[in-house]
Amino acid sequence: MQDLSKKIPFLSLRKKLWKSWPYHFYIKMYDQFLRIFVSYNTSGIRIIFVNGMRRSGNHYLIKTIMESSDATVLFYNNLKPYSVRPTVIGGVETKLVAKKKVLVILGYEDLSASDFNSSCEIMIKHCFEGLPYKKLLICRDVRNVMASRLNHAHMAFGLREKLEIRNATKKLWTDHHSTFNLQDINRIRYGYLQEDLKKINLESFYVSGIRVNNKISNRYGGGSSFDSNNFNERFRKFIGREDYEYLIKDLQPLDNKIHNTNWEV
């Protein structure tokens, strides 16, 4: 239904659907159905938590895992921090396979590493205690993630007009890239996604090989309006702009260390 509303924006279907009683009833019933489904399949459930800055490739990572899994997959999107159980309110996608294996992917966005870790622990305690899990933190090079956020209609205004938002954005990027103790959080780099995923043993999570569908990077991520599909060159549109230059200032050394960025080009 949300996809249809995007294709026919003049009908304002999305707002009307979200506010309608039938839609809320559907969401409530679907939420309860998935809870029952999960509760009856606990022995075969595996959990993967995912967090990253918006525009860092969260959905690219998640859809890659879904494509690569041979299990039934439930992906809960846009979960609120410190939630005690997953809900479909933020969006849910499913991949159904006639097997007892179930992979549950719990997606968060724009959480610090500490808040992400705490949110995972709370969810585990209340819903998935004793079940195998992985925590993945996806990171993207500073030039392209800042350019992508500046190019996004919902984020651009605050980044352009409010210094505190620019500073908070830089702080979050630094938090995701600093050499803090990640505990059991696995850092996945956008530009090295397949390579980094292969370093993690995901076979017990029903992912035996990484299969990336090129359509994934074009279909998901909130409607990028860049003309080019070269995801590593999008920063060029913003070179010289004051807001962009401020967002990347002083972050080059850390970016080069983590992403091996060539700042000469």
N, C-alpha and C positions, 0 to 999 in steps of 0.2 A: 504493500500500500504506500509506503514512503517513497519507493522508486517511482510509482505512478504519479505521485504529487510533484516530484521533481520534473517529470517530463511535461506536465501540464500545469505550470506554475500559476497561470491566470485564474485557475479555478480555486486556488488557495485550499487545495484538498488536504494538505498536511495538517494545517491548523484545525480545520473542521473535523477531520478524523480523530485527531488527538483529543479534542474536547467532547466528542460524541459519547453517549452512553454505551452504544454497542461496541465501540472500540475498547473502552475501559473494561467492559465485561469480558471481551475476547482476551485482553491482556491478562486479566485476573485468572481466567480459566487456563490459559496457556501456561502461565507461571506455575499454577498448581499441578498441571499435568507433568511438566518437566521435573518438579520437585519429587513427585511420586516415582517417575521414571528413574531418577537418580537414586532414590532410596531403595529401590528394588534391585539395583545393579551395583551395589557398593563393592563387591569383590572384584569386579572388573574395571573399576574406575581409576583413572590416572588424572592428575591435575597439573596444568601448566598456567602459571600466573605470568602476565605480560604487562609491562609498564614502559612508557617512553614519553618524551615531549611530543605534543601534537605536531604533525608534519615531519616526524622522524622516521616514518615507515612502519608504524604499529600494525596497520592492517596488512601491509605487505608481508610482514613477518607472520602474522596470524594466519593469513590465507595460504601462505607457503606451507605452514605446518598442517593445515586442514587438507591441502592437496596431497601432502606426503603421507598422511595417516591412512591406515587400513582399518580404522575403527569408526564407530559412530562418534561424531564430534558435536559437542554443544559449545558454542562460543557466546559468552555473555559480554556485551560491549558496554563501555562507559560506566563501569561500576563506581559507586561513590566510595571514597576512602573510609576505612573502618566499618564497612558494612558487615553484618553478621551472617548474611546469606546472599547468594546471587539472585538477581531479579531480572526479568525481561524488559523492565521499563526503559533501560538505556539502549535496548536493541538486542536481538539474539539471532544467531544464524546456526543452522543445523546441517549436518551431513549424516545421512542414515545409511547404515550398513547392517546387514543381517547377521551380526555377530554379537556376542556378549561383551565385547570390548568397548569401553566408553572412555573417550578423552574429553575432559571438560577444560575449556580455555577461559580464563577469567581476565578480562581486559580492563586496565586502568590507564589514565592519561594524566600527564603533568604533575605527577607526585614526586616528591623528593625520594631518594633512595631509602631514607629512614621511614618516611610515611608509607612507602610501598611495602617495605618489609613488615611493618606493624600491621598493615591492612591484611597482608597474607596470613600472618600468624593468627589474627582474629578470625578470619574466614576458616582457617584450618581447625581452630579450636571449636567453633560452633557447628561446622558442617562436614568437615572432611578429616577429622582426627584419625590418625593411623594410616591414612592413604598416601601412596607415593606422590611426590610433587616436585616440580621444578619452578624456579623463578627466573624469568628472563627480562632483561632491561635493554631495550633497543636504543642505540645512539646514532646520531647522524652528524656529519662534519658541520662545523659552525657556519660556514659560508652558505651552504644550501638550506640548512634548517631555518636560519634567520631570514633568508630571502623568501622561503616558502611561507613562513608565517606573515611576513610583510605583504605577500601576494594574496593572502587569504582575507576575504571580506570581513569576517567576524573578529579577526585579530589585528588587522592592520591599523585601525583607528587608534586603539589604545597604545600600540607600539609607536605610532607617529607622534601622538599628542601627550603621552604621560610618561615622564621620566621614571617614576616608580615601577611601572610595568616593564619598561626596558631593563631596568636594573634587576627586577625579579626574574626576568627571562634569562638574563646572563647568569644569574646565580644558579638557576635550575640547570642550565646546560653545564656549568662548572661542576655542580654536584654530581651529575651523571657521568662525568668524565674524570673526576679527581681520583686519586689513588687511595681513597678510603677503603676500609675493610668491607668488602662486599658480602661477607659471610657466605651464604649459599646462593647469592644472586649472580647469574651469569650475564655478562655484558655481551650484547650482539651488536656489531657495527653494521650499519645500513649498507655501506659499500663492500663489506666482506661477509654478507649474510650467510651464504652457503658455507663458506670456509669456517665461520665461527660456530654455526649450528653443527657441523660435522665434528667439532671438537667435543661436543657434549654427547654423552651416551643417551640417545632418545629411543633406543630399540624397545626398552621396557615400557615406553610411553606410546607404543604402537606406531612409531615413526622409524622405519628401517632404512629409508633413503630420502634425500632431499630432492623434491621435484618442484621447480619453480615454473609457473605458467606466466609467460610474458604479459598476458592480459591483466594479471593481478595488479601490477604496478600502475596500470592505466585506469582501472575501474574503481579503485578504492582510495580513500584519503580525503574526502570532503570537498571534491570539486575544484581541483587546481585549475587555474586559467592560464598557465604557462603555454606558450605556443609550441615549445620543443618538448619531446619525450626524453631528452638526454638529462637524466635526473642529477647528474654531477656537474652540470654547467649552468644551472638556473640562477646562480648568484650573479652572473654577468649583467643581468638586467638592472641590478641595483648598485653596481659599482659607482662610487662617487656620491651616492645619496647620504645625507647626514645621518638619518636614522639607522640605515644599514651599517655604515661605517662605525657608528657608536656601538652597535650590537656585537660586532666582531672584534672591537678594539681590545687589545691585551690578551686575547684568547688564542692567538696563533700558535704559540709554543705548545700548549696543551693539545690543541687540535692536531698539530703535526705529530705529536707523540702517539696519540691514539689512532688517528686515521691515516697517518703517513701522507698528509696533504702536501701537494706541491704548490707553494704560495708564489712561485715565480710565474705561474700561468694565470 
